[in-house]
């Protein structure tokens, strides 16, 4: 898909990215700059730079990728259902499954599976690509996710999430031996300054983030921990544990770039959810056992690393 625009006399000698951002409302300035850097903006068939100055009468072509399907489709994908009624559904998401459609993942997601199972009966608050989705976990994080089947349930769960009364507990294996039995990491998280695919502890354009952890078991070179989220920032546990020098085992983004103990993705599992049922107000406490990949790592650690005396 291509967008075309011509420079009027009133916009003579403007920076090209500034002009395009003001005149192409469907694109942000940062998106335009990326398109320019990728050679997707041309003047008479020739690529230009973002600081190029415009001239009256020039016509520019902005080439965009064709948009992906705007509506998620229902697919017959098996789900491990932990709880379900007419208002909510809680599933145990496997590692490797994306929660909702996104660039590069147009189908095969948890949303596609939920649409197939619930026959389209999901709340619409999250939009056509995220029906029913109240909270997310990473593609390579396994564990519990609750979805809303109607808007009333979605509003209730979202309010509980904002009020921090929807409790989420994770289990993880981290590199290194934590010194204390428990602790709290209170450090703001925002976009990484140089890698936009990553998050980082930073005071610039960040939001508060608090993670509580406790040790389940110590080993010679690793620690099995349980984490309680007070906030829910993107990659929060992964970023916080790496920040204190104990990245999650297998996390090649924030930790060791090499495979260790057979793990090429983070050893992180969303094990427990607690919230009030959106209709009845009943307290819901849902648990799931550790997945096979996690238990296999614990077995290897028990065989190869003697738990140190504490």
C-alpha positions as CSV (number, residue, x, y, z in Angstrom):
1,X,0.0,0.0,0.0
2,X,1.4,3.4,-1.0
3,X,0.5,6.9,0.2
4,X,1.1,9.9,-2.0
5,X,1.4,13.6,-1.0
6,X,2.3,16.8,-2.7
7,X,4.1,19.8,-1.0
8,X,1.9,23.0,-0.9
9,X,3.5,26.4,-1.0
10,X,2.8,26.9,2.7
11,X,5.1,23.9,3.6
12,X,8.1,25.1,1.7
13,X,11.5,24.2,3.3
14,X,10.1,22.0,6.1
15,X,11.8,18.9,7.3
16,X,10.3,16.0,5.3
17,X,9.5,13.8,8.4
18,X,7.8,16.8,10.1
19,X,5.7,17.5,7.0
20,X,4.7,13.9,6.5
21,X,3.7,13.4,10.2
22,X,1.5,16.4,10.0
23,X,-0.2,15.5,6.7
24,X,-0.4,11.7,7.1
25,X,-2.4,11.2,10.3
26,X,-2.4,7.4,10.0
27,X,1.4,7.4,10.7
28,X,3.4,8.7,13.6
29,X,6.5,10.7,13.2
30,X,8.7,7.8,14.5
31,X,7.0,5.4,12.0
32,X,7.7,7.8,9.2
33,X,11.3,8.1,10.2
34,X,11.6,4.3,10.1
35,X,10.1,4.2,6.7
36,X,12.5,6.9,5.4
37,X,15.5,5.0,6.9
38,X,14.2,1.8,5.2
39,X,14.1,3.6,1.9
40,X,10.4,3.4,1.7
41,X,9.9,7.2,1.0
42,X,10.8,8.4,-2.5
43,X,10.8,11.6,-4.5
44,X,10.7,10.9,-8.3
45,X,11.7,7.3,-7.5
46,X,14.7,8.3,-5.5
47,X,15.0,7.7,-1.7
48,X,15.4,10.7,0.6
49,X,16.7,11.4,4.1
50,X,14.4,12.3,7.0
51,X,16.0,15.8,7.3
52,X,15.4,16.5,3.6
53,X,13.9,19.9,3.1
54,X,10.7,20.1,1.1
55,X,10.1,22.2,-2.0
56,X,6.8,23.4,-3.4
57,X,5.2,21.0,-5.9
58,X,7.3,18.0,-5.0
59,X,5.3,14.7,-4.8
60,X,6.4,12.0,-2.4
61,X,5.4,8.3,-2.3
62,X,5.3,6.5,1.1
63,X,5.3,2.8,0.7
64,X,3.7,0.8,3.5
65,X,3.3,-2.9,4.0
66,X,-0.2,-4.1,3.4
67,X,-2.1,-4.3,6.7
68,X,-2.7,-7.7,8.3
69,X,-6.2,-8.9,8.7
70,X,-8.0,-6.7,11.2
71,X,-10.1,-9.4,12.8
72,X,-8.8,-12.5,14.6
73,X,-10.2,-15.7,13.2
74,X,-11.5,-18.7,15.2
75,X,-9.3,-21.8,15.1
76,X,-9.7,-25.3,16.4
77,X,-6.6,-25.3,18.7
78,X,-6.5,-27.5,21.8
79,X,-6.6,-25.6,25.1
80,X,-5.8,-26.7,28.7
81,X,-8.8,-25.2,30.6
82,X,-8.3,-24.7,34.3
83,X,-11.7,-23.0,34.9
84,X,-14.6,-21.9,32.8
85,X,-18.1,-20.5,33.2
86,X,-20.4,-18.1,31.3
87,X,-18.3,-15.1,32.3
88,X,-14.7,-16.1,32.3
89,X,-12.3,-18.7,31.1
90,X,-8.8,-19.5,32.6
91,X,-6.4,-21.4,30.5
92,X,-2.9,-22.8,31.1
93,X,-1.0,-21.4,28.1
94,X,1.8,-23.5,26.8
95,X,5.3,-22.0,26.2
96,X,5.7,-20.9,22.6
97,X,2.1,-19.7,22.1
98,X,1.5,-15.9,21.4
99,X,-1.4,-14.4,23.4
100,X,-3.0,-12.3,20.6
101,X,-2.4,-11.7,16.9
102,X,0.4,-9.3,16.1
103,X,2.8,-8.7,13.1
104,X,4.4,-12.0,12.3
105,X,1.7,-13.9,14.3
106,X,-1.6,-13.5,12.5
107,X,-3.0,-16.9,13.7
108,X,-2.2,-19.8,16.0
109,X,-2.5,-17.5,19.0
110,X,-4.4,-17.9,22.3
111,X,-7.0,-15.5,21.0
112,X,-7.6,-17.7,17.9
113,X,-7.9,-20.7,20.1
114,X,-10.3,-18.9,22.5
115,X,-12.5,-17.7,19.6
116,X,-12.7,-21.3,18.4
117,X,-13.6,-22.7,21.8
118,X,-15.9,-20.0,22.9
119,X,-17.6,-19.8,19.5
120,X,-17.0,-16.0,19.4
121,X,-18.4,-15.3,22.9
122,X,-15.6,-13.0,24.2
123,X,-15.7,-9.4,25.4
124,X,-15.1,-6.8,22.8
125,X,-13.3,-4.2,25.0
126,X,-9.8,-5.4,23.8
127,X,-10.7,-4.8,20.2
128,X,-11.1,-7.2,17.3
129,X,-7.5,-8.5,17.6
130,X,-7.6,-8.9,21.4
131,X,-11.1,-10.1,22.3
132,X,-11.4,-11.1,25.9
133,X,-7.8,-10.4,26.8
134,X,-7.4,-8.7,30.2
135,X,-3.7,-9.4,30.7
136,X,-0.9,-11.1,28.8
137,X,2.2,-13.2,29.4
138,X,5.1,-13.5,27.0
139,X,5.2,-16.0,24.1
140,X,7.8,-18.2,25.9
141,X,6.3,-17.8,29.3
142,X,3.9,-20.6,30.2
143,X,1.0,-20.5,32.6
144,X,-2.3,-19.1,33.6
145,X,-4.2,-16.4,31.7
146,X,-7.8,-15.3,32.4
147,X,-10.0,-14.1,29.6
148,X,-13.4,-12.4,29.8
149,X,-16.5,-13.6,27.9
150,X,-18.5,-10.4,28.2
151,X,-17.8,-6.7,28.7
152,X,-19.0,-6.7,32.3
153,X,-16.6,-9.3,33.3
154,X,-13.8,-7.6,31.4
155,X,-14.4,-4.3,33.2
156,X,-14.4,-6.0,36.6
157,X,-11.2,-7.9,35.9
158,X,-9.5,-4.8,34.5
159,X,-10.4,-2.8,37.6
160,X,-9.0,-5.5,39.8
161,X,-5.8,-5.5,37.7
162,X,-5.5,-1.7,38.0
163,X,-6.2,-1.8,41.8
164,X,-3.6,-4.6,42.1
165,X,-6.1,-6.9,43.7
166,X,-5.8,-9.4,40.8
167,X,-2.9,-11.4,42.1
168,X,-0.3,-13.1,39.9
169,X,2.3,-15.4,41.1
170,X,5.2,-16.9,39.0
171,X,7.9,-19.5,39.4
172,X,11.3,-19.1,37.8
173,X,14.8,-20.5,37.9
174,X,17.5,-17.8,37.9
175,X,21.2,-17.9,37.3
176,X,23.4,-17.5,40.4
177,X,22.6,-17.9,44.1
178,X,20.4,-15.2,45.7
179,X,21.8,-14.1,49.1
180,X,18.5,-13.4,50.8
181,X,15.4,-15.7,51.4
182,X,13.2,-12.9,50.0
183,X,13.3,-9.4,48.6
184,X,11.6,-6.7,46.7
185,X,12.8,-5.0,43.5
186,X,11.3,-1.5,43.1
187,X,12.7,-0.1,39.9
188,X,10.9,1.7,37.0
189,X,10.7,0.1,33.6
190,X,10.6,1.7,30.2
191,X,11.7,1.2,26.6
192,X,15.3,0.2,26.2
193,X,17.3,3.3,25.0
194,X,18.9,1.6,22.1
195,X,16.9,-1.6,21.4
196,X,13.2,-0.9,21.0
197,X,12.3,-4.6,21.2
198,X,13.6,-4.7,24.8
199,X,12.6,-3.1,28.1
200,X,15.0,-1.7,30.7
201,X,15.2,-0.2,34.2
202,X,15.3,3.5,33.4
203,X,14.0,6.8,34.8
204,X,13.3,8.1,31.3
205,X,9.7,7.6,29.9
206,X,9.2,4.8,32.4
207,X,6.5,3.5,34.8
208,X,6.9,2.2,38.3
209,X,7.5,-1.5,38.6
210,X,7.6,-3.6,41.8
211,X,8.4,-7.3,42.0
212,X,8.5,-9.4,45.2
213,X,10.4,-12.6,45.3
214,X,11.1,-15.5,47.6
215,X,13.5,-18.4,47.3
216,X,12.0,-21.9,46.9
217,X,15.3,-23.7,46.6
218,X,19.0,-22.9,46.4
219,X,21.4,-24.8,44.2
220,X,25.2,-24.3,43.6
221,X,24.8,-22.0,40.6
222,X,21.0,-21.4,40.3
223,X,18.0,-20.5,42.4
224,X,14.4,-21.6,42.2
225,X,12.2,-18.6,43.1
226,X,8.6,-17.5,43.4
227,X,7.7,-14.0,42.2
228,X,4.6,-11.9,43.1
229,X,3.8,-9.0,40.8
230,X,2.6,-5.8,42.3
231,X,2.6,-4.1,38.9
232,X,2.5,-5.6,35.4
233,X,5.0,-4.1,33.1
234,X,6.2,-5.7,29.9
235,X,8.9,-8.3,30.6
236,X,8.8,-7.1,34.3
237,X,10.2,-10.2,36.0
238,X,12.8,-10.8,33.3
239,X,14.0,-7.2,33.4
240,X,14.0,-7.0,37.2
241,X,15.9,-10.2,37.8
242,X,18.5,-9.3,35.2
243,X,18.8,-5.9,36.8
244,X,19.9,-7.4,40.1
245,X,22.3,-9.7,38.4
246,X,20.2,-12.9,38.4
247,X,18.7,-13.2,34.9
248,X,16.2,-16.0,34.3
249,X,17.7,-19.3,33.1
250,X,17.3,-19.6,29.3
251,X,16.4,-15.9,28.8
252,X,18.6,-15.1,25.7
253,X,17.3,-11.5,25.5
254,X,18.1,-10.3,29.0
255,X,20.6,-13.0,30.1
256,X,23.0,-15.5,28.7
257,X,22.9,-15.6,24.9
258,X,23.9,-19.3,24.9
259,X,21.7,-22.2,25.6
260,X,22.1,-23.5,29.2
261,X,20.8,-26.7,30.7
262,X,18.9,-27.2,27.4
263,X,16.9,-24.0,27.9
264,X,16.7,-21.6,24.9
265,X,13.8,-19.6,26.3
266,X,13.1,-18.3,29.8
267,X,12.3,-20.7,32.5
268,X,9.3,-18.8,33.8
269,X,5.8,-20.0,34.6
270,X,2.7,-18.1,35.6
271,X,1.6,-20.6,38.3
272,X,-1.2,-18.9,40.3
273,X,-4.0,-16.4,39.8
274,X,-6.2,-14.9,42.5
275,X,-9.2,-12.5,41.9
276,X,-12.8,-12.0,42.7
277,X,-15.3,-13.5,40.3
278,X,-16.6,-10.6,38.2
279,X,-20.3,-11.6,38.7
280,X,-20.5,-13.4,42.0
281,X,-17.7,-11.7,43.9
282,X,-16.5,-15.1,45.1
283,X,-12.7,-15.4,45.7
284,X,-11.0,-17.4,42.9
285,X,-7.7,-19.0,43.7
286,X,-6.4,-21.0,40.7
287,X,-3.2,-23.0,40.5
288,X,-1.4,-25.1,37.9
289,X,1.5,-27.5,38.4
290,X,4.9,-26.8,36.9
291,X,5.1,-27.8,33.3
292,X,7.3,-30.6,32.1
293,X,10.2,-28.4,30.8
294,X,10.4,-26.7,34.2
295,X,10.4,-30.0,36.2
296,X,13.0,-31.5,33.9
297,X,15.4,-28.5,34.7
298,X,14.7,-29.0,38.4
299,X,15.6,-32.7,38.1
300,X,18.9,-31.8,36.3
301,X,19.8,-29.2,39.0
302,X,19.1,-31.7,41.8
303,X,21.4,-34.2,40.1
304,X,24.2,-31.9,39.1
305,X,24.1,-29.1,41.7
306,X,24.1,-29.9,45.4
307,X,21.8,-27.4,47.2
308,X,24.2,-25.2,49.3
309,X,23.7,-25.0,53.0
310,X,21.9,-21.9,54.1
